[in-house]
Amino acid sequence: MPGYVNFLQRTLRAAPGGVRFDVAGELALVDDVPALVDRLSLHLTNGAMSTATRDEIVAAVAALPISNDAQKLTRVRTALLLTLASPEFIVQK
């Protein structure tokens, strides 16, 4: 699992020439963390995120400052990382 999370962190940082993500929809919700996490849950877990997981992600992301654009992007990337590392995303069916 640590290798997977490290891979996600590197991928979400999107170094020059790396993977790019369109996070405009998520950035629009950066001030409303519950809505941001709900959007990610809908798109990445088909809405299957448990209340406990959701609450933990909301608390962690809401604790991050957003006084500039770089911090806003960090908030979105953190929400993405935690959602992609959640049991609800990783489940195989």
Beta strands, then each sheet from edge to edge (+ up, - down):
end
